């Protein structure tokens, strides 16, 4: 699937919101560079994730001391390909939950992570899992977004409806969101994912 229209719409929404991400996103990288980097861990990314990195190579976290303003959605800062590969090397084999066929896309400094299933033979291929080692209400690893397309659609809708917004008078956590709206939109766009079934 071509996700360029979704990425264009996402960029328009973060532009309208005056998001700090406008200055924090890294420039995209080429398909050839992506393939070269991924060879080091022998993991094949779905085509739409390659498109994502061609668009932008994650967020430059070194430019900001405020983790919250790096979020694209609650607890989700877009990782660079290089940092995702570093995390993969660190966690795979040393962690009971991070499987060899999973690739990190988003994370928060508090330890929350969002991993995509890259196993073409899996029943959850292309689905995005939330990984939370401190989870008590549901499994450490649980499906949260049906695909990168539905994640982007969720984020776009939340910005459009004012569910995600910024309060720049708050210098500690300028990114704000309305929890009930975030849950509603996430449930609406991600009907296959188990996470939102805990919020009835």
C-alpha positions as CSV (number, residue, x, y, z in Angstrom):
1,X,0.0,0.0,0.0
2,X,1.1,3.5,-0.8
3,X,1.0,5.5,2.5
4,X,2.2,8.8,1.0
5,X,-1.2,10.4,1.1
6,X,-1.5,9.6,4.8
7,X,2.0,11.0,5.5
8,X,1.2,14.2,3.6
9,X,-2.0,14.6,5.6
10,X,-0.2,13.9,8.8
11,X,2.4,16.5,8.0
12,X,-0.3,19.0,7.3
13,X,-2.0,18.4,10.6
14,X,1.2,18.7,12.7
15,X,1.9,21.9,10.7
16,X,-1.5,23.3,11.6
17,X,-0.9,22.5,15.3
18,X,2.6,24.2,15.3
19,X,4.0,20.9,16.5
20,X,7.7,20.9,17.6
21,X,7.9,17.8,15.4
22,X,8.3,20.1,12.5
23,X,11.8,20.9,13.6
24,X,12.5,17.6,15.4
25,X,11.9,15.1,12.5
26,X,15.0,13.9,10.7
27,X,15.1,13.9,6.9
28,X,14.1,10.7,5.2
29,X,16.7,8.1,4.0
30,X,16.9,6.2,0.8
31,X,15.5,2.7,0.2
32,X,19.1,1.5,-0.5
33,X,20.3,2.9,2.9
34,X,17.4,1.2,4.7
35,X,18.2,-2.1,3.1
36,X,21.8,-1.8,4.0
37,X,21.1,-1.0,7.7
38,X,18.5,-3.8,8.0
39,X,21.0,-6.4,6.6
40,X,22.8,-6.2,10.0
41,X,19.9,-7.8,11.8
42,X,18.4,-9.9,8.9
43,X,14.9,-8.6,9.3
44,X,12.6,-7.7,6.3
45,X,10.5,-4.6,6.9
46,X,7.0,-4.3,5.3
47,X,7.0,-2.0,2.3
48,X,4.9,0.7,4.1
49,X,7.6,0.9,6.8
50,X,10.2,1.5,4.2
51,X,8.0,4.3,2.9
52,X,7.8,5.7,6.4
53,X,11.6,5.9,6.8
54,X,11.9,7.3,3.3
55,X,9.6,10.1,4.4
56,X,11.3,10.8,7.8
57,X,14.0,8.9,9.7
58,X,12.5,9.3,13.1
59,X,12.9,12.1,15.6
60,X,16.1,13.9,16.6
61,X,15.8,13.5,20.3
62,X,19.0,15.3,21.1
63,X,17.5,18.7,20.1
64,X,15.0,18.6,22.9
65,X,15.1,18.0,26.7
66,X,11.3,17.6,26.8
67,X,10.4,14.0,26.0
68,X,6.7,14.8,25.8
69,X,7.1,17.2,22.9
70,X,8.6,14.4,20.8
71,X,5.5,12.3,20.9
72,X,3.5,11.8,17.7
73,X,0.8,10.1,19.8
74,X,0.7,9.4,23.6
75,X,3.9,7.6,24.6
76,X,5.0,7.3,21.0
77,X,8.1,9.1,19.7
78,X,9.1,8.0,16.2
79,X,12.5,6.2,16.5
80,X,15.3,6.5,13.9
81,X,16.1,3.4,12.0
82,X,19.6,3.3,13.6
83,X,18.2,3.5,17.2
84,X,15.6,0.8,16.4
85,X,18.4,-1.5,15.2
86,X,20.4,-0.7,18.3
87,X,17.4,-1.6,20.5
88,X,16.9,-4.8,18.6
89,X,20.4,-5.9,19.2
90,X,20.1,-5.1,22.9
91,X,16.8,-6.7,23.6
92,X,16.5,-9.7,21.3
93,X,17.8,-12.7,23.2
94,X,17.9,-10.7,26.4
95,X,14.1,-10.1,26.7
96,X,11.3,-12.6,27.1
97,X,8.8,-10.6,25.0
98,X,10.7,-9.0,22.1
99,X,10.6,-11.5,19.3
100,X,13.2,-11.8,16.5
101,X,10.5,-10.8,14.0
102,X,9.6,-7.5,15.6
103,X,10.9,-4.1,14.7
104,X,10.7,-1.0,17.0
105,X,8.8,2.0,15.5
106,X,7.9,4.2,18.5
107,X,8.9,4.5,22.1
108,X,8.8,6.7,25.2
109,X,11.6,7.5,27.6
110,X,9.6,5.7,30.3
111,X,10.0,2.4,28.6
112,X,6.8,2.1,26.5
113,X,7.5,0.7,23.1
114,X,5.5,0.0,19.9
115,X,6.8,-2.9,17.7
116,X,5.6,-4.0,14.3
117,X,5.2,-7.7,13.5
118,X,7.4,-8.4,10.4
119,X,6.7,-12.1,10.1
120,X,4.8,-12.7,6.9
121,X,3.6,-16.1,8.2
122,X,2.2,-14.6,11.4
123,X,-1.5,-14.0,12.0
124,X,-0.6,-10.5,13.2
125,X,1.7,-9.6,10.3
126,X,2.0,-5.8,10.0
127,X,0.1,-5.2,13.2
128,X,1.7,-3.0,15.8
129,X,2.1,-4.2,19.4
130,X,2.4,-2.1,22.5
131,X,5.2,-3.3,24.8
132,X,4.9,-2.3,28.4
133,X,6.9,-4.1,31.0
134,X,5.0,-2.4,33.8
135,X,1.6,-3.4,32.5
136,X,-0.8,-4.8,35.1
137,X,-4.2,-4.7,33.3
138,X,-3.1,-6.6,30.1
139,X,-0.2,-8.5,28.7
140,X,3.3,-6.9,28.4
141,X,2.9,-7.4,24.6
142,X,-0.5,-6.6,23.1
143,X,-1.8,-5.6,19.7
144,X,-2.5,-1.8,19.7
145,X,-2.8,-0.8,16.0
146,X,-3.9,-2.9,13.1
147,X,-1.3,-1.5,10.8
148,X,0.8,1.6,10.3
149,X,-2.0,2.9,8.1
150,X,-4.5,2.7,10.9
151,X,-2.1,4.2,13.3
152,X,-1.5,7.2,11.0
153,X,-5.3,7.5,10.4
154,X,-5.8,7.5,14.2
155,X,-3.2,10.2,14.8
156,X,-4.6,12.4,11.9
157,X,-8.1,12.1,13.2
158,X,-7.1,13.0,16.7
159,X,-5.3,16.1,15.6
160,X,-8.2,17.1,13.3
161,X,-10.7,16.8,16.2
162,X,-8.6,18.6,18.7
163,X,-8.0,15.4,20.8
164,X,-4.2,15.9,20.4
165,X,-3.1,19.5,20.8
166,X,-0.3,21.6,22.4
167,X,-0.2,24.0,25.3
168,X,3.0,25.8,25.0
169,X,2.5,27.6,28.4
170,X,3.3,24.2,29.9
171,X,7.1,23.9,29.5
172,X,7.2,20.4,31.0
173,X,4.6,18.6,28.9
174,X,3.3,20.7,26.0
175,X,1.7,17.8,24.2
176,X,-1.8,17.3,25.5
177,X,-4.5,14.8,24.7
178,X,-8.0,14.0,25.7
179,X,-7.8,10.4,27.0
180,X,-11.5,9.5,26.2
181,X,-11.1,10.8,22.6
182,X,-7.8,9.1,22.1
183,X,-9.4,5.8,23.2
184,X,-12.5,6.3,21.0
185,X,-10.5,7.1,17.9
186,X,-8.1,4.2,18.5
187,X,-11.0,1.8,18.9
188,X,-12.6,3.1,15.8
189,X,-9.6,2.7,13.5
190,X,-8.1,-0.5,15.1
191,X,-10.9,-3.0,15.4
192,X,-8.6,-6.0,15.4
193,X,-6.3,-4.9,18.2
194,X,-6.8,-6.2,21.7
195,X,-5.6,-3.2,23.7
196,X,-8.7,-1.1,23.1
197,X,-11.0,-3.9,24.1
198,X,-10.0,-3.2,27.7
199,X,-11.7,0.2,27.5
200,X,-15.5,-0.4,27.3
